[in-house]
Amino acid sequence: MLPRLPPLNALRAFEAAGRRASMSAAAEELAVTPAAISHQIKTLEEHFRFPLFHRTVRSIRLTDRGAALLPYLSEGLELWKQGCSLLQTLDEEAPLMISSAPVFAGKWLVRRLSEFNALHPDINVRLDGTLSIANFSGDGVDAAIRFGTGPYPGLHADALVSEDVIPVCAPSLLTGEHPLLTPQDLVHHTLIHVDWFAAAGTQPDWPMWLKTAGVSGINRLKGPVMTSDSLAVEAAINAGGVALVSEFLVRQDLESGRLVKPFDLVLPSNHRYWFVCPPEHLHRPSVRAFRDWLVAAVHDDPVDANRQEATQ
């Protein structure tokens, strides 16, 4: 059976008093009274059942047994301090792992991440753009940005932005032999489809948009199919056709002129981007800081026309 260890405070009091050969100096170092140091040392002596100091009116001196114990305690306490310091350093230097839907990461988050870095230079963000769903158990993910309808049982969730969709194309398609002036002009152009089901569930698609616009005479299913918004956007930027994609995620492409919105018809969606994490992760300062910044940045985006109230 392992021997019962004495109280840590008593060991610390003895180590400080033995190292400095003074009760008063030990009390000053540990921010307690000399009487408290004396009491802790007596507790330790009662535990070991032998004296650790020779005491006089004006001084103390280690006994042989006290002198034998002191270096082990000094070394042990120093190692304990180093371990605690290392743990704190590792915690501070560990990257904040954020898992994100690729299109949100590529079309919005990476363009704004420098703002977060400027506000929190001590937090190193590791961004993983993936369609895989984080389980927050053993995968090292601190928080995630998911695309879906919610809610997410067992997780803290903030609704970031809706996924309303619009048609977009390269500016060159507005002119030429068959300029895009009305929805019916789509009969002369390639429709770029996004496989919403493969990406994240049922979403507005070209058949729904054309029906809402009252367009007829077009093969609504013809055209290349992409498995993500980002691929469809790149195809549209390169004049590969007209894509039906998230209005929020192409706002900067529209602002820069790389894309244009030929028609104003918007199809609403029940899908949103969400910030999610286990509730206990919000107690971590880095996760809380990233969450607060992300919610504010999305909702204050000057080009965001789809502001949502964050779930508190």
Secondary structure, 3 states (H helix, E strand, C coil): CCCCCCCHHHHHHHHHHHHHCCHHHHHHHHCCCHHHHHHHHHHHHHHHCCCCEEECCCCEEECHHHHHHHHHHHHHHHHHHHHHHHHHHHHHHCCEEEEECHHHHHHHHHHHHHHHHHHCCCCCEEEEECCCCCCCCCCCCCEEEEEECCCCCCCEEEEEEECCEEEEECHHHHCCCCCCCCHHHHHHCCEEEECHHHHHCCCCCHHHHHHHHCCCCCCCCCCCEECCHHHHHHHHHCCCCEEEEECHHHHHHHHHCCCECCCCCCECCCCEEEEEECHHHHHCHHHHHHHHHHHHHHHCCCCCCCECCCCC
